[in-house]
Amino acid sequence: MASLFASLGRSLIKLLIVLPVIIGLSISSPAMAAQWDAETLTVPAGTGGQQVTFTESEIKSASKLFKSNCATCHNQGVTKTNQNVGLDLEALSLASPARDNVDGLVEFLKNPMSYDGEYSIADTHPGISSSDVYVQMRTLNDEDLRLIAGYILTAEKVQGDQWGGGKIYF
């Protein structure tokens, strides 16, 4: 009888460990890969209305580039030094010049400017123009910058309000 209770106890403990995992998997959000359709991967190329469609492979590579070069200060698209300015599409579109397109973001990553476009912030924000100070920028080429821009512009489509939403969503 004692061994029956011991066996039931062990089974109950295993169930208590496995059950939350099963529940978590069943109610979690759909896999990110399922959201990579042409609409999600298509973003403005420049201000003239042209569009560019990235491949899923490019965005996966871009995600790694973003995480290793940008996420320290822009985790989940939030700007840690100024949470009023995120990497969400609305904030990027209101910058001057607009940064809600690949060309605008690439130019910003080469020569970072203030949100209003009035002055350079290369001394406080990594950019190709300040790669002597921000050494991680030395290894990035134009294609890397294009991919990072594509990742930033597609991230909100995949992650929704949590991308660039600041601390109010966390």
C-alpha positions in Angstrom: 0.0 0.0 0.0 2.9 2.4 0.9 4.5 1.7 -2.5 1.3 2.5 -4.3 1.1 5.9 -2.6 4.8 6.5 -3.3 4.2 5.6 -7.0 1.2 7.9 -7.1 3.1 10.7 -5.5 5.9 10.4 -8.0 3.4 10.4 -10.9 1.7 13.5 -9.4 5.0 15.3 -9.2 5.8 14.5 -12.8 2.4 15.7 -13.9 2.8 18.9 -12.0 6.1 19.5 -13.8 4.9 18.6 -17.3 1.4 20.1 -17.1 2.4 23.8 -17.0 4.7 23.2 -20.0 1.9 21.6 -22.0 -0.5 24.4 -21.1 2.2 27.1 -22.0 2.8 25.5 -25.4 -0.9 25.2 -26.2 -1.7 28.9 -25.5 1.5 30.5 -26.7 1.5 32.8 -29.7 2.0 31.2 -33.1 5.5 30.6 -34.3 7.2 33.7 -35.8 8.0 31.7 -38.9 4.3 31.4 -39.7 4.1 35.2 -39.9 6.7 35.7 -42.7 4.5 36.3 -45.7 5.1 38.7 -48.5 3.0 41.5 -46.9 5.0 41.3 -43.7 8.4 41.2 -45.6 7.5 44.2 -47.8 8.5 47.6 -46.6 9.1 51.1 -48.1 12.4 51.3 -49.9 12.5 55.1 -49.9 10.3 58.1 -49.8 9.1 57.8 -53.4 6.7 55.0 -52.8 8.9 52.2 -54.0 8.7 49.0 -52.0 11.3 46.3 -51.2 10.5 42.7 -50.2 13.0 40.9 -48.0 13.3 37.2 -47.8 12.8 35.3 -44.5 16.4 34.3 -44.6 17.5 38.0 -44.9 15.3 39.0 -41.9 16.7 36.1 -39.8 20.2 37.3 -40.6 19.2 40.8 -39.9 17.7 39.8 -36.5 21.2 38.5 -35.5 22.8 41.7 -36.7 20.3 43.8 -34.8 20.7 41.8 -31.6 24.5 41.9 -31.7 24.8 45.6 -32.7 21.7 47.5 -31.7 19.7 45.6 -29.0 21.9 46.8 -26.1 20.2 50.2 -26.5 17.1 49.2 -28.5 15.8 46.0 -27.0 12.3 45.3 -28.5 12.6 48.6 -30.4 12.6 50.8 -27.3 15.3 53.5 -27.1 16.7 53.1 -23.6 18.2 56.6 -23.5 14.9 58.3 -24.6 11.8 56.2 -24.3 9.8 58.9 -26.0 11.5 57.9 -29.3 11.1 54.2 -30.2 11.7 52.2 -33.4 8.0 51.8 -34.1 6.8 52.9 -37.5 4.9 55.9 -36.2 8.0 57.3 -34.4 10.2 56.6 -37.4 7.8 58.4 -39.7 7.7 61.5 -37.6 11.5 61.9 -37.6 13.0 64.5 -39.8 13.9 63.2 -42.3 11.5 60.3 -42.1 13.2 57.0 -41.1 10.2 54.7 -41.9 11.9 53.4 -45.0 15.1 51.4 -45.8 17.0 54.4 -47.3 16.2 56.7 -44.4 17.3 54.2 -41.8 20.5 53.3 -43.7 21.4 57.0 -44.0 20.7 57.4 -40.2 23.0 54.4 -39.4 25.7 56.0 -41.5 25.3 59.5 -40.2 23.0 59.6 -37.1 21.1 62.8 -36.7 18.8 64.2 -34.0 15.1 63.3 -34.2 14.4 66.7 -35.7 17.3 66.4 -38.1 19.0 69.6 -36.9 22.3 68.2 -35.7 24.6 65.2 -35.7 24.4 62.8 -32.8 27.3 60.7 -34.0 29.1 61.3 -30.8 26.4 59.6 -28.8 24.8 57.1 -31.2 26.7 54.5 -33.2 27.1 55.2 -36.8 29.5 54.5 -39.7 30.7 58.1 -39.4 31.7 57.5 -35.8 33.2 54.0 -36.2 36.4 55.2 -34.6 34.5 55.4 -31.3 31.8 52.7 -31.9 34.0 49.9 -33.0 31.0 47.5 -33.7 30.2 49.7 -36.7 33.5 48.9 -38.4 32.4 45.5 -39.5 29.0 46.5 -40.9 28.8 47.1 -44.7 26.0 48.7 -46.7 24.2 45.3 -47.1 24.3 44.8 -43.3 22.8 48.2 -42.8 20.1 47.5 -45.3 19.3 44.2 -43.5 19.1 45.9 -40.1 16.8 48.5 -41.6 14.6 45.8 -43.0 14.5 44.0 -39.6 13.5 47.2 -37.8 10.7 47.9 -40.4 9.3 44.4 -40.3 9.6 43.9 -36.5 6.5 45.8 -35.6 4.4 43.9 -38.1 5.4 40.6 -36.4 5.6 41.8 -32.8 2.8 44.3 -32.8 2.6 47.0 -30.1 5.3 45.4 -28.0 7.9 46.6 -30.6 9.0 50.1 -29.8 6.2 50.5 -27.3 8.3 51.4 -24.4 7.9 50.4 -20.8 4.1 50.7 -20.9 3.9 47.3 -22.6 6.3 45.5 -20.3 
